[in-house]
Amino acid sequence: MWLKNITLLNFKNYADADLRFSKTVNAFVGNNGAGKTNLLDAIHYLCLCKSYFNPIDSQQIKTAEELFLIQGDFDRQEKNEKITCGVKKNQKKQFKRNKKEYDKLASHIGLFPLVMISPYDVTIIMDGSEERRRFMDNVISQTDAGYLDELMIYNRHLLNRNALLKQIALTRRYDPALLEIFDEQLVSSGQKIFAKRKQFMQDFITLFNKYYQYLTDDAEPVDLTYHSQLNDTAFETLLANSIEKDKVLERTTTGVHKDDLIFSLRDMPLKKFGSQGQQKSFLIALKLSQYAYVEKYKGFKPLLLLDDIFDKLDDQRMHKLMEMVSHHDFGQIFITDTGKERVLNIFNQIKVPVTLFEVTNGAIHHA
């Protein structure tokens, strides 16, 4: 699968743009703030229906304009697919595949898989468990069509149960029969999510260990562990045991919405004890594992987006990463960097052709 072209209208700092890409490496070069990352984000929109950086669609519209439009043509298993995304202020987002609008956006997820590596990814390590669950859910959603639906069902049941807990606190009236119905719904959905996450992690950890060892020459032992309350106790038991606490706090304190990924280095938390270099290696290994996992289950290579990555890697890690590229482990790649000569030198060394675009304040020129 590869993206043949993209057209932008009023997207972020671009009034309009029309770009045609190569099947291999495409690089956007220019100064910081010129809009290079915005081009990667436009590609992310086409593949995953949303921005990588900002969940509010209307904030992607160019200042003083009323709408944005992104359109692209993919070659997917030797068939042309036209994807269109439009956002108008105060209106529902429109998403079309071959001019036909989706009934639900979730149907699009996984058709055009993508993996992005960005400096923003440090939130996966440094922020709360929600970021790590989001990472896990993003990978599984691109390979399992029913997973995203199940997540939405679970979250709906969770909202209902939390609303009931708030009502109990407000009215002082407790209806065990109604709570039991909500518990059954939550358990049914939660068990399916837990089973899928557990299966995913069994495959993913093997890939992660391989990539981390490769990037660092097996420099230090690291661990990636899936933590869930359901690992040790049945979900219905967890809910029954926590009901008094839940009534006091007016929210559900146990379940798969509390799952986490534990990152450790020599049995110590990576967040506290990992150097910047070790954290970068960990993140890149996570994302390369995501790429390999998605490719394995989709049967074709996802797009790989590398945002400002050369600036953040030492020579050894950059060499290792480019070594993989040169061995054709990846399909179509999009890169941003501030240094035109650096990009040309890197890809000349590994004898991989690169299509270069120079970006200057929202204007793009084929270099």
N, C-alpha and C positions, 0 to 999 in steps of 0.2 A: 504494500500500500504506500502511495506517496501523494503529496499535495502538489498539483500542477501549477496552480495560480491562486491569487487572492486579490479581491477588490475591496477597498475600504471607502466609506463615506461618513465623514463627521465622527470618526472613532478616535476618542482621546485627543491627541494633538494633530491628527491627520484630517485635513479637509477632504482630500481624496487621494487614493493611491491605487495603482494597478501593477502587480508584480507577478513575474513568471519564474518558477523555480526549477532547479535541477533535481535529479533523482537522488543525488548523493549529499554533498555538504553545501549549505547555503549560509553565508555569514553576513550579519548586519554590523557594520563598523561605524564608529563616530564617537563624539564626546559624550560624557555623562549628561543626561537630561535631554538628549536629542530626540529620543523616542524609540530607541532600539527595542527595549523590553516591551513596549506597546505592540510591536509587530508580533512578538511571540505570544502575547496575550490574545491577540486577534485569532491566531491559529488555535489557541487553547479554546476560545469560544466556539469555533467551528466544530471542534472535536467533542467538547464536553459541556456545551450549552452555557458556559459561565466563565467569568474572569478567574484567573489563578490568584489574583491579589485582592480583589474587592467584590464582596457579594452583592453590592447594590448596582444593578444594571444601569439605572438612569445616570449614575455618576461617571459612566464611560462615554456619555455623549459630549462631543466637543462643546466648549463654552459658547454660549449664545445661540446654539442650534437646538432643534426640537427632536431630532432622532439620529440614530446611527444605523448603518447597514454594513454587514460583512458578508461576502460571498466568495466561495471557493470551489474549485473542481478537483476532486480526488480521483486517482486511478486506484480502484479497490478491486483486487483480484481480477485485473484486466477489464474492468467495467467502469465507465465514467459515472461519477456521482456528483451532482451539484448540490451544495449545502448553502442555505441562506439563513442568516440570523438578523432580525430587525428589532430594534427597541425604540419605542416612541414614548416621550414623557407621559406619565400617568396612564399608560396603556400596558396591556399584557404583552410579554415578549413573544415574538413570532419566530418559529423555527421550521424551516422547510427542507425536505429532501426530495430532489428532483421535482421541485415546484409543488409538492404535496405537503401540506402542513401536518405536523404530528398531532395526534390526539393527546399524547402526554410526552413530555420531554424525556422521561426516563427511557422511552423506547429507543432514543438515539444513543444513549450511553453504551459504549462497548463496540459500536459499529466502526468507529474511527479512533482506535486506541492511541493514547499519547502519554509520554512520560516527560516531565519537566524537572530540571535541576536548576535551582535558583538560590541566591544568598538568603532569600526569605525562608528557605527550608529549615534554618536553624531553629525556628519556632517548634519544630517537631521534637527537638531535644529540650529546649529551654522552657517551653510553655507547659500548660497543664495537659491532662490525659486526653482532653477533647481533640487536640491536634494529632495525637498518635492514633486515636480511633478513626479520625477523618482520613489519615493516610491509609490505614488498613482497609477502610470501607471503599476508598477510591480505587484501590487495586482490585479488590474482589468485584466491585460493581462493573469494571470493564471486562470481566471474564464470565460473570454469572448474571444473566438477564433478570432473574427473579430476586436477586439479593437486594437491589435498591427498593423494589416494591415492598419486600419484607421489612426493611428498615423503616419505611414510611408508615407501614401498618403498626409496627412496634411503637413508634413515636406517637402515633394517634392514641393507642391504648394507654401509653404512659401519661399523656396529657389528660385523658379521661380519669385515670386513677388519681392523679394529683389534684384534679378539680374536685373529686369526691372527698379527698382528704381535707381540702380547704373548707368544703361545705360542712364536713363533720365538725371541724374546729369552730366554724361560725355558728352553727345551729345547735351544737352539742347533741345532735341526733346521729346515732350510729346504726347503719343498716348492714349487718354482716352478710346477708344474702346478696345484696348488690355488690358489695366489695368482693365477694367470692366470684361473681361473674367477671368483674374487671380483672381479678387475679388470674383466672383461667385464660382469658384472652391474652394477657401479658405473657404468661408462661408459655403458651402455645407458640407465639411469635418469637419470644426470646430464646427458646430452645433451638429453633431453626437457625437463628443468627449465630448462636454460640457454636453449633455444630459446623457451620460454614467457616466461621473464623478459626476454629480449631483445626479443621482440615487444611485451610489455607496456610496456617502457620507451620504445619508439618513440612509442607513443600518449600515454603519461603525461607525458613531458617537455614536449610541446606544450601540454597542459592546464596543467601547473605554471607554465610561463612566462607564460601568459595571466593566471592568478590572481595570481601574485606582482606582475606589472606593474600589475594593477588595484588591488591592496591598497595599493601603495606609490607610485602615480602614476609608475611606472617610475623610481624614485629611484636605483637602482644596479644594475649587472649582476650576476646570480647564475648559478650553474651547478649542474645536477644531473646526475651522470654515473654510469652503471652500470659498476662495475669487476668483472671476472671474469678469472681466469687463462685461461679457455677462449676469451676474446676473441682471443688471440694464438697459442695452441697447442692442438692436439688433446688431448682428455682422456687418451687412452691413452698419448700421448707424455709428458704431465705425470706420469702414474703411473710410467711406466718410468724417467724421469729422476730421480724422487725416491725410488726404492725404498730406496737405501742410507740416506738421511736418515730415511725412515719406519721402517726397522728399528731405527735408533738411538733414535729418539724414541718408538717403539712406538705410533704413530698415523699416520693418513693426512693428509699436510700439503698436498695439492693437491685441488682439486675445487670444486663449486658451494657446498659448505658453508663456503667461504672468501670467497664473493662479498660485495660491499659496495656501498653507494651513497655517492658522494663529493659533499659539499655544499661549495660554495665561493662566496665573495663577492669580486668584483674579483680573481679568480684566487688568493685566499688562503683557507685553511680557515675555514669559518663558525664552527666550534667555538672557535677561538682568537681570531679577528679580528672576529666579528660582535657587535654590541651586543645587549642584551636585546630591544630593539624589533625589530631585524633578524631575530633568531632566532625571535621570536614570529610575525613576518610569514611567514617561511619555513615554519614548522610549519603555520600556518593555510592557506597556499597548498597545502602537501602534502595536507592533509586535504580541502580543497575540491576538489582535483584527484581525490582518491580518490572523493569523492561523484560528480563528473561522470563519471568513468570507469565506476563501477559502474552508474550510471543508463544510460549509453550501451549497455552490454552486457547489462543485465537488461531494459531496456525500460520500467522504472518507477522511481520515486524511492525511494531508501533512507530509513530514519529518520536524522535528524541529532540528535546529542546534544551539547550545549554545556555543559561543566562549568566553572562559575566563570570564564566567559570575559570578561565585561564588566570585571571587576576587573583583568584582565591586559592590557587594550588601551587605547591612547591614543584620544582623541576621533576622530582622523582614521580610524584603522583600524576603530573600532567603527562609525562612520558608513558606511564602505565596506561592511562586512559586512552591516549592517542594510539598506543599499540593495539588496543582492542578495536579501535575504529579502523585501523589499517588492515586488520585481519577480517574485516567485513562482518563483524559480529552485529553491526547495526545497519539499519536501512537508511532512510532519509533523515538528515540531521540539520537543525537550525541553531545557529550560534550567534550570540552578541559579544562584542569585545570593543574596547577603546582603541586597540592597536591594529591598524591595517597590516603593517609589516609583520607583526607577530603572527597573525593568522596565516598570512601567506607562507611564512617560514615554516610554521608547524606542519602545514599540509604538504608543502614541498618536500620536507624531510621524509614524510611517510608515503609520499607519491600518491596522494589522494586528491583529485581535482576539487576545487572549491569555487562556487559562484559567489561573487562579492557584491554587496550593496552598501553604498556609503549613505549614511543618514545624517542630515543637518536640519535641525529644527522643523521636523515634520515634512521635510522634502527628502525623497529617496532617489539616488542615481545609481544605475548599474555601473559598477567600477570595471 
